[in-house]
């Protein structure tokens, strides 16, 4: 996902990590501001009884990763997430 410019002058870049065998999805938010980059991590793990789904895992992992951001910054991150352009037939 591309970088997101926040209103405060900071920039956020989101990286996704998937491990289907372990049923894990991780969202890594790198916040670039005036100082050193700050990484915020959120993860999700599907239960054995659940079907592993990338879209559901991404949403849950992103929810956990943005929990420490101010409300307006979270809104901008979610807006960018839902307005991103598709990369393939199953891209959600």
C-alpha positions as CSV (number, residue, x, y, z in Angstrom):
1,X,0.0,0.0,0.0
2,X,1.3,3.5,-0.8
3,X,2.3,6.1,1.8
4,X,-0.5,8.1,3.4
5,X,0.1,11.8,4.2
6,X,-1.5,12.7,7.5
7,X,-2.7,16.2,8.3
8,X,-0.1,16.7,11.0
9,X,2.7,16.6,8.3
10,X,3.6,12.9,9.2
11,X,3.5,10.1,6.7
12,X,2.4,6.5,7.2
13,X,3.4,3.5,5.1
14,X,1.6,0.1,5.6
15,X,3.3,-3.2,4.9
16,X,1.4,-6.5,4.9
17,X,2.9,-9.9,5.9
18,X,1.0,-13.1,5.4
19,X,1.6,-16.6,6.5
20,X,-1.3,-18.8,5.3
21,X,0.2,-22.0,6.8
22,X,0.1,-20.5,10.3
23,X,-3.1,-18.5,9.4
24,X,-1.5,-15.2,10.4
25,X,-1.8,-11.7,8.9
26,X,0.4,-8.8,10.1
27,X,0.1,-5.1,9.4
28,X,3.2,-3.0,10.0
29,X,2.6,0.8,10.0
30,X,5.8,2.9,9.7
31,X,5.2,6.4,10.9
32,X,7.6,9.0,9.4
33,X,7.6,12.2,11.3
34,X,10.3,14.7,12.5
35,X,12.3,12.1,14.4
36,X,13.2,8.5,13.8
37,X,10.5,6.3,12.1
38,X,8.1,4.6,14.5
39,X,6.7,1.2,13.7
40,X,3.3,0.1,15.0
41,X,2.3,-3.6,14.5
42,X,-1.0,-5.3,14.6
43,X,-1.7,-9.0,13.9
44,X,-4.5,-11.5,13.5
45,X,-4.6,-15.2,13.7
46,X,-7.5,-17.3,12.4
47,X,-8.8,-20.0,14.6
48,X,-8.5,-23.6,13.5
49,X,-12.2,-23.8,13.0
50,X,-12.3,-20.6,10.8
51,X,-11.4,-20.4,7.2
52,X,-8.3,-18.2,6.7
53,X,-9.3,-15.0,4.8
54,X,-6.8,-12.3,3.8
55,X,-9.4,-9.5,3.8
56,X,-10.7,-10.3,7.3
57,X,-7.2,-10.7,8.6
58,X,-6.0,-7.4,7.1
59,X,-8.9,-5.5,8.7
60,X,-8.4,-7.0,12.1
61,X,-4.6,-6.5,11.9
62,X,-5.0,-2.9,10.8
63,X,-7.5,-2.2,13.5
64,X,-4.9,-3.3,16.1
65,X,-2.0,-1.5,14.5
66,X,-3.8,1.9,14.3
67,X,-5.1,1.7,17.9
68,X,-2.3,4.1,19.2
69,X,-3.0,6.8,16.6
70,X,-5.2,9.9,17.1
71,X,-8.7,9.5,15.9
72,X,-8.2,11.8,12.8
73,X,-5.1,9.9,11.8
74,X,-7.0,6.6,12.1
75,X,-9.7,8.0,9.9
76,X,-7.3,8.9,7.2
77,X,-5.6,5.5,7.3
78,X,-8.9,3.7,7.0
79,X,-10.1,6.1,4.2
80,X,-6.9,5.3,2.3
81,X,-7.3,1.6,2.9
82,X,-10.9,1.5,1.5
83,X,-10.0,3.8,-1.4
84,X,-7.0,1.9,-2.7
85,X,-6.9,0.6,-6.2
86,X,-7.3,-3.1,-6.9
87,X,-4.3,-5.2,-8.0
88,X,-6.0,-8.4,-9.0
89,X,-9.3,-10.3,-9.1
90,X,-9.2,-11.2,-5.4
91,X,-7.7,-8.0,-4.1
92,X,-9.9,-6.6,-1.4
